[in-house]
Amino acid sequence: MKLDAQIAALAAMKPTELKAEWRTVHGAEPPRIAASLLARALAHDLQCAAQGGLGERVRVRLLGAGVARAASAPKLTPGTQLVREWGGTSHHVLMEEKGRCSYKGTSFTSLSAVARHITGAHWSGPRFFGVKP
């Protein structure tokens, strides 16, 4: 089957068919993304297989084209205090041993658990407290 016909066939597949195709091609469970994105990723795989994908020179240029790597969050040592204002209230968290956190006398397993307790929603704790860029 020609490449165009294969890509058109992907676009016409149902989500369950796309997931089965992903398992066949990659030998793994598909990522949890929209069916349209799954179809595009599979189409990209087909194109790379048929046309060779990116050349080594292009790949190296893209990697070295000033793409900044994400800055890592600073290491939070025991005794570090974090303060975040939320809902008109200042929330103080004290870092403990092994990544645990103390908030209002309660020990939490992570900053994310504290952020979830404060907001009632899932947050990245380091992002909520401003320690992750």
C-alpha positions as CSV (number, residue, x, y, z in Angstrom):
1,M,0.0,0.0,0.0
2,K,1.3,3.5,-0.8
3,L,2.2,5.9,1.9
4,D,-0.6,8.3,1.2
5,A,-3.1,5.4,1.4
6,Q,-1.7,4.2,4.6
7,I,-1.9,7.6,6.2
8,A,-5.5,8.0,4.9
9,A,-6.3,4.6,6.5
10,L,-5.0,5.8,9.8
11,A,-7.1,9.0,9.7
12,A,-10.2,6.8,9.2
13,M,-9.5,4.4,12.1
14,K,-11.5,4.4,15.3
15,P,-9.6,5.1,18.6
16,T,-9.6,1.4,19.5
17,E,-8.1,0.5,16.1
18,L,-5.5,3.2,16.5
19,K,-4.5,1.9,19.9
20,A,-4.2,-1.6,18.5
21,E,-2.1,-0.3,15.6
22,W,0.2,1.5,18.1
23,R,0.6,-1.8,20.1
24,T,1.6,-3.6,16.8
25,V,4.0,-0.9,15.7
26,H,5.6,-0.1,19.1
27,G,5.1,-3.3,21.1
28,A,3.8,-1.2,24.0
29,E,0.7,0.5,25.3
30,P,-0.2,3.7,23.5
31,P,0.2,7.0,25.3
32,R,-3.0,8.5,26.8
33,I,-3.5,11.2,24.1
34,A,-6.3,12.1,21.8
35,A,-7.0,9.7,18.9
36,S,-6.2,12.5,16.4
37,L,-2.7,12.8,17.9
38,L,-2.2,9.1,18.0
39,A,-3.0,9.0,14.3
40,R,-0.5,11.7,13.6
41,A,2.2,10.0,15.6
42,L,1.6,6.8,13.7
43,A,1.6,8.7,10.4
44,H,4.9,10.2,11.4
45,D,6.3,6.7,12.1
46,L,5.2,5.6,8.6
47,Q,6.8,8.6,7.0
48,C,10.1,8.0,8.8
49,A,10.1,4.4,7.9
50,A,9.4,5.2,4.2
51,Q,11.6,8.2,3.8
52,G,14.3,7.7,6.4
53,G,13.4,10.3,9.0
54,L,15.7,13.1,9.9
55,G,19.3,13.0,8.8
56,E,22.0,12.9,11.4
57,R,23.2,16.4,10.5
58,V,19.7,17.9,10.9
59,R,19.2,16.0,14.2
60,V,22.5,17.3,15.6
61,R,21.6,20.9,14.5
62,L,18.2,20.7,16.1
63,L,19.7,19.5,19.4
64,G,22.4,22.2,19.4
65,A,20.2,25.0,18.0
66,G,20.1,26.9,21.3
67,V,17.4,24.7,22.7
68,A,17.7,25.4,26.4
69,R,17.4,22.5,28.7
70,A,14.9,22.9,31.5
71,A,16.6,24.1,34.7
72,S,16.3,21.6,37.4
73,A,14.6,22.5,40.7
74,P,17.0,23.3,43.5
75,K,17.6,20.6,46.1
76,L,15.4,21.3,49.1
77,T,17.4,20.3,52.2
78,P,15.8,19.6,55.6
79,G,15.0,22.9,57.4
80,T,14.2,24.8,54.2
81,Q,11.0,26.8,54.7
82,L,8.8,27.6,51.7
83,V,6.1,30.2,51.8
84,R,3.2,30.6,49.3
85,E,0.3,32.9,49.4
86,W,-2.9,31.3,48.3
87,G,-6.5,32.4,48.8
88,G,-5.4,35.5,50.8
89,T,-3.4,33.3,53.3
90,S,0.3,32.7,53.6
91,H,1.1,29.0,53.7
92,H,4.4,27.9,55.4
93,V,5.9,24.5,54.7
94,L,9.0,23.2,56.4
95,M,11.1,20.6,54.5
96,E,11.9,17.4,56.5
97,E,14.1,14.4,56.0
98,K,13.6,12.2,52.9
99,G,11.6,14.7,51.0
100,R,8.8,14.9,53.5
101,C,7.1,18.2,54.4
102,S,5.5,19.6,57.5
103,Y,2.5,21.9,57.1
104,K,0.5,23.2,60.1
105,G,1.9,20.4,62.3
106,T,1.0,17.6,59.8
107,S,3.7,15.6,57.9
108,F,3.1,15.1,54.2
109,T,4.9,12.8,51.8
110,S,5.7,15.5,49.2
111,L,5.2,19.1,48.2
112,S,2.5,18.0,45.8
113,A,0.6,16.5,48.6
114,V,0.7,19.8,50.5
115,A,-0.3,21.7,47.4
116,R,-3.3,19.4,46.9
117,H,-4.3,19.8,50.6
118,I,-4.1,23.6,50.3
119,T,-5.9,24.0,46.9
120,G,-8.1,20.9,46.7
121,A,-6.7,20.3,43.2
122,H,-3.8,18.4,41.8
123,W,-0.7,20.7,41.5
124,S,3.0,20.1,40.9
125,G,4.2,20.9,44.4
126,P,7.6,22.4,43.3
127,R,5.7,24.6,40.7
128,F,3.1,25.6,43.3
129,F,5.7,26.7,45.7
130,G,7.9,28.4,43.1
131,V,10.9,26.1,43.3
132,K,10.6,24.7,39.8
133,P,10.9,27.1,36.8
